């Protein structure tokens, strides 16, 4: 009887630690955190035209959030209630700042906290953070524990890769599960592979098998271009959810599963530019929008010429003026 009670309490604790994750459909769809891409402006547009089940912030340094430069970094944690549930992602290699930053994220009202253990950026890795944590499994567990300590009832998850130089998905996932994160998002490539090869979804299937019965959800990530493809990947691997990345470029309708006409695409591009200016214009350079212009203005007659003009713009008024002149959209946006 004692063991049955203990089992019930354990199951209940695992259920409670997952927070908002428990309410999601299966499979659920998420949008990956991408630096200078999934900022507050783009997420606002996505939430309006094709919201996924879960959104992520851009990643932010936990050390930076505990420094004198905190206010500048907090811009990356700007969000709107229309984006909920939304997860704040942080990176770092010092458990103390991870715990403190997790407590700060709770104060900011985020739905969840995610620890980046997969970023291959050299500046991040030099700190011992991001993908470098794959080579330091003991510290990785300490960091998850520290985040959970600071997070209280807010669920803590991890985004990682299948390995550093080689695929070690079995031992790596098993190690992370010891810290009982609410969810693990597995980018199905090693750090060495970056995004140069197709994602290995068999590794996601293996991670699902390892995590079975642990209470931790597995989210697959990599080489997924549409909701239809994501459902196939989820069915084949058994994962709980699928995270999308580059497929969102120029396509805030991705999760709505529809293809807009050119007029709407360009109208929303202007709306996106205005949202960037309104929300982030005082803090970030408008040139960040160029990667978005390159994605919106593609696949139609005159696209190359339009892209060339858009790349020279310095504000939303210039963007609208060019689109009005070349494609005669209305000023209603």
SULPERA-V608719 format. One record per residue. N is the residue number from 1. SS is DSSP state (hx for helix, st for strand, lp for the rest). PHI is phi as a letter, one per 40 degrees, with the letter a starting at -180 (NA if undefined). D_LAST is the distance of its C-alpha to the last C-alpha in whole Angstrom. Layout:
N,SS,PHI,D_LAST ; N,SS,PHI,D_LAST
This chain:
1,lp,NA,64 ; 2,hx,c,63 ; 3,hx,c,62 ; 4,hx,c,60 ; 5,hx,c,58 ; 6,hx,c,57 ; 7,hx,c,56 ; 8,hx,c,54 ; 9,hx,c,53 ; 10,hx,c,52 ; 11,hx,c,49 ; 12,hx,c,48 ; 13,hx,c,47 ; 14,hx,c,46 ; 15,hx,c,43 ; 16,hx,c,42 ; 17,hx,c,42 ; 18,lp,c,39 ; 19,hx,f,37 ; 20,hx,c,33 ; 21,hx,d,34 ; 22,hx,c,37 ; 23,hx,c,34 ; 24,lp,c,32 ; 25,lp,c,33 ; 26,lp,b,35 ; 27,lp,c,34 ; 28,st,c,31 ; 29,st,b,28 ; 30,st,b,27 ; 31,st,b,25 ; 32,lp,c,27 ; 33,lp,c,27 ; 34,lp,b,26 ; 35,lp,d,26 ; 36,lp,f,23 ; 37,lp,b,21 ; 38,lp,c,21 ; 39,lp,c,20 ; 40,hx,d,18 ; 41,hx,c,15 ; 42,hx,c,15 ; 43,hx,c,17 ; 44,hx,c,14 ; 45,hx,c,12 ; 46,hx,c,15 ; 47,hx,c,16 ; 48,hx,c,13 ; 49,hx,b,14 ; 50,lp,a,17 ; 51,lp,c,19 ; 52,lp,c,23 ; 53,lp,c,26 ; 54,st,a,26 ; 55,st,b,24 ; 56,st,b,26 ; 57,st,c,25 ; 58,st,c,26 ; 59,st,c,30 ; 60,st,b,31 ; 61,st,c,35 ; 62,hx,c,37 ; 63,hx,c,39 ; 64,hx,c,36 ; 65,hx,c,35 ; 66,lp,b,39 ; 67,lp,b,39 ; 68,lp,c,38 ; 69,lp,c,35 ; 70,hx,d,34 ; 71,hx,d,31 ; 72,hx,c,29 ; 73,hx,c,29 ; 74,hx,c,28 ; 75,hx,d,25 ; 76,hx,c,25 ; 77,hx,b,26 ; 78,lp,c,22 ; 79,lp,a,21 ; 80,lp,b,19 ; 81,hx,c,21 ; 82,hx,c,19 ; 83,hx,c,20 ; 84,lp,c,24 ; 85,lp,c,26 ; 86,st,b,26 ; 87,st,b,29 ; 88,st,c,29 ; 89,st,b,31 ; 90,st,b,34 ; 91,st,b,36 ; 92,lp,i,40 ; 93,lp,b,44 ; 94,lp,b,45 ; 95,hx,d,45 ; 96,hx,c,45 ; 97,hx,c,42 ; 98,hx,c,41 ; 99,hx,c,42 ; 100,hx,c,41 ; 101,hx,c,37 ; 102,hx,c,37 ; 103,hx,c,38 ; 104,hx,c,35 ; 105,hx,c,33 ; 106,hx,c,34 ; 107,hx,c,34 ; 108,lp,c,30 ; 109,lp,g,30 ; 110,lp,c,29 ; 111,lp,c,30 ; 112,st,a,32 ; 113,st,b,34 ; 114,st,b,34 ; 115,st,b,37 ; 116,st,c,36 ; 117,st,b,39 ; 118,lp,a,38 ; 119,lp,c,36 ; 120,lp,c,38 ; 121,lp,c,37 ; 122,hx,c,40 ; 123,hx,c,39 ; 124,hx,c,39 ; 125,hx,c,42 ; 126,lp,c,44 ; 127,lp,c,43 ; 128,lp,g,45 ; 129,lp,b,41 ; 130,hx,f,39 ; 131,hx,c,41 ; 132,hx,d,44 ; 133,hx,c,45 ; 134,hx,c,45 ; 135,hx,c,49 ; 136,lp,b,49 ; 137,hx,c,49 ; 138,hx,c,51 ; 139,hx,c,49 ; 140,hx,d,46 ; 141,hx,c,47 ; 142,hx,c,48 ; 143,hx,c,44 ; 144,hx,c,43 ; 145,hx,c,46 ; 146,hx,c,45 ; 147,hx,c,41 ; 148,hx,c,42 ; 149,hx,c,45 ; 150,hx,c,42 ; 151,hx,c,39 ; 152,lp,g,42 ; 153,lp,c,40 ; 154,lp,c,37 ; 155,st,c,37 ; 156,st,b,38 ; 157,st,b,37 ; 158,st,b,38 ; 159,st,b,36 ; 160,st,a,38 ; 161,st,b,40 ; 162,lp,c,43 ; 163,lp,i,45 ; 164,lp,c,45 ; 165,lp,c,47 ; 166,lp,b,49 ; 167,lp,c,47 ; 168,lp,b,49 ; 169,hx,d,47 ; 170,hx,c,50 ; 171,hx,c,51 ; 172,hx,c,48 ; 173,hx,c,46 ; 174,hx,d,49 ; 175,hx,c,50 ; 176,hx,c,46 ; 177,hx,c,47 ; 178,lp,c,50 ; 179,lp,c,47 ; 180,lp,f,46 ; 181,lp,c,42 ; 182,lp,c,40 ; 183,st,a,38 ; 184,st,b,39 ; 185,st,c,36 ; 186,st,b,38 ; 187,st,c,36 ; 188,lp,c,39 ; 189,lp,a,40 ; 190,lp,c,42 ; 191,lp,c,41 ; 192,lp,c,43 ; 193,lp,c,41 ; 194,lp,f,38 ; 195,lp,b,36 ; 196,lp,c,38 ; 197,lp,b,39 ; 198,lp,d,38 ; 199,lp,c,38 ; 200,lp,c,41 ; 201,hx,c,40 ; 202,hx,c,44 ; 203,hx,c,44 ; 204,hx,c,41 ; 205,hx,d,44 ; 206,hx,c,47 ; 207,hx,c,45 ; 208,hx,c,44 ; 209,hx,c,48 ; 210,hx,c,49 ; 211,hx,c,46 ; 212,lp,d,48 ; 213,lp,g,49 ; 214,lp,c,48 ; 215,lp,g,45 ; 216,lp,c,43 ; 217,st,c,40 ; 218,st,b,39 ; 219,st,b,36 ; 220,st,c,36 ; 221,st,a,33 ; 222,lp,h,33 ; 223,lp,f,33 ; 224,lp,b,31 ; 225,lp,b,28 ; 226,lp,a,27 ; 227,hx,d,28 ; 228,hx,c,30 ; 229,hx,c,32 ; 230,hx,c,32 ; 231,hx,c,34 ; 232,hx,c,36 ; 233,hx,c,37 ; 234,hx,c,37 ; 235,hx,c,39 ; 236,hx,c,42 ; 237,hx,c,42 ; 238,lp,g,42 ; 239,lp,c,39 ; 240,lp,c,37 ; 241,st,a,34 ; 242,st,b,32 ; 243,st,b,30 ; 244,st,b,27 ; 245,lp,b,26 ; 246,hx,c,25 ; 247,hx,c,24 ; 248,hx,c,21 ; 249,lp,d,20 ; 250,lp,g,17 ; 251,lp,a,17 ; 252,lp,c,15 ; 253,lp,c,17 ; 254,hx,d,20 ; 255,hx,c,21 ; 256,hx,c,20 ; 257,lp,f,22 ; 258,lp,a,20 ; 259,lp,b,19 ; 260,lp,c,15 ; 261,lp,c,15 ; 262,hx,d,15 ; 263,hx,d,11 ; 264,hx,c,10 ; 265,hx,d,11 ; 266,hx,c,10 ; 267,hx,c,6 ; 268,hx,c,7 ; 269,hx,d,9 ; 270,hx,c,7 ; 271,hx,d,6 ; 272,hx,c,10 ; 273,hx,c,11 ; 274,hx,c,9 ; 275,hx,c,11 ; 276,hx,c,14 ; 277,hx,c,14 ; 278,hx,c,14 ; 279,hx,c,16 ; 280,hx,b,18 ; 281,lp,d,18 ; 282,lp,c,21 ; 283,lp,b,23 ; 284,lp,b,22 ; 285,lp,c,22 ; 286,hx,c,19 ; 287,hx,c,21 ; 288,hx,d,21 ; 289,hx,c,17 ; 290,hx,c,19 ; 291,hx,c,21 ; 292,hx,c,17 ; 293,hx,d,16 ; 294,hx,c,20 ; 295,hx,c,19 ; 296,hx,c,16 ; 297,lp,c,17 ; 298,lp,a,20 ; 299,lp,g,22 ; 300,lp,a,21 ; 301,lp,c,23 ; 302,lp,g,22 ; 303,hx,c,21 ; 304,hx,c,23 ; 305,hx,c,22 ; 306,hx,c,19 ; 307,hx,d,20 ; 308,hx,d,22 ; 309,hx,c,20 ; 310,hx,c,17 ; 311,lp,c,20 ; 312,lp,c,21 ; 313,lp,c,18 ; 314,lp,b,18 ; 315,lp,a,15 ; 316,hx,c,11 ; 317,hx,c,12 ; 318,hx,c,14 ; 319,hx,c,12 ; 320,hx,c,9 ; 321,hx,c,12 ; 322,hx,c,14 ; 323,hx,c,12 ; 324,hx,c,11 ; 325,hx,c,15 ; 326,hx,c,16 ; 327,hx,b,14 ; 328,lp,f,13 ; 329,lp,c,9 ; 330,lp,c,7 ; 331,lp,c,5 ; 332,lp,c,4 ; 333,lp,c,0
